[in-house]
Amino acid sequence: MIRRQFEKTDKMPLKIIVWPAVASLLYGIIALGLNAARILDGPYFFLKVYEQSAVVIVTWFAIIAVLCLGLALLYYKLKWRRR
């Protein structure tokens, strides 16, 4: 029970999990644009627009978006479930 004194005990709103995912996707979009402009190379294989098709890039972005939101939602449900 000592741990609880250092943690916030107020339940956070569900929409709070969206912002980290938005930040990750915004980073990906910026990096994708920089790769397309040949300013940046990488840093991940799915951002290299001249080495793969647009379908592969869109598929990876969709997978990453679902994983970001899914894992954040799972964490939220596990942490704030009613005890």
C-alpha positions in Angstrom: 0.0 0.0 0.0 3.0 2.3 0.2 3.1 2.5 -3.6 -0.3 4.2 -3.7 0.9 7.3 -1.9 3.2 8.1 -4.9 0.7 7.4 -7.6 -2.3 9.6 -8.7 -5.4 7.8 -7.6 -7.8 9.9 -9.6 -9.1 8.2 -12.7 -7.8 9.8 -15.9 -10.1 10.4 -18.8 -10.0 7.8 -21.6 -9.2 10.4 -24.2 -5.8 11.0 -22.6 -4.5 7.8 -24.3 -5.0 9.4 -27.8 -2.3 12.1 -27.4 0.8 9.9 -27.2 -0.5 7.9 -30.3 -1.1 11.2 -32.1 2.5 12.3 -31.3 3.9 9.0 -32.6 1.9 9.3 -35.8 2.8 12.9 -36.3 6.5 12.0 -35.9 6.0 9.3 -38.6 4.3 11.7 -41.0 7.1 14.3 -40.6 9.8 11.6 -41.0 7.9 10.2 -44.1 7.9 13.7 -45.6 11.5 14.2 -44.9 12.3 10.9 -46.5 10.3 11.8 -49.6 12.2 15.1 -49.8 15.5 13.1 -49.5 16.4 15.1 -46.4 16.4 12.1 -44.1 17.2 8.5 -44.8 15.2 6.2 -42.5 15.4 5.8 -39.6 13.0 2.9 -40.0 12.6 0.6 -43.1 8.9 1.5 -43.5 9.7 5.2 -43.9 12.1 4.7 -46.8 9.7 5.8 -49.6 12.0 5.1 -52.5 12.7 1.5 -51.5 9.1 0.2 -51.2 5.6 0.7 -52.4 3.0 3.0 -51.0 0.9 0.0 -50.0 3.7 -1.2 -47.7 4.1 2.2 -46.1 0.3 2.6 -45.5 0.1 -0.9 -44.1 2.9 -0.3 -41.6 1.4 3.0 -40.5 -2.0 1.3 -39.9 -0.3 -1.5 -37.9 1.6 1.0 -35.8 -1.5 3.2 -35.2 -3.5 0.1 -34.1 -0.7 -1.1 -31.8 -0.2 2.3 -30.2 -3.9 2.8 -29.5 -4.5 -0.8 -28.6 -1.6 -1.1 -26.1 -2.5 2.3 -24.5 -6.1 1.2 -24.2 -5.1 -2.1 -22.6 -2.8 -0.3 -20.1 -5.6 2.1 -19.3 -8.1 -0.7 -18.7 -5.7 -2.7 -16.5 -4.6 0.3 -14.5 -8.0 1.9 -13.9 -10.3 -1.1 -13.7 -12.7 -1.0 -10.8 -11.3 -2.9 -7.9 
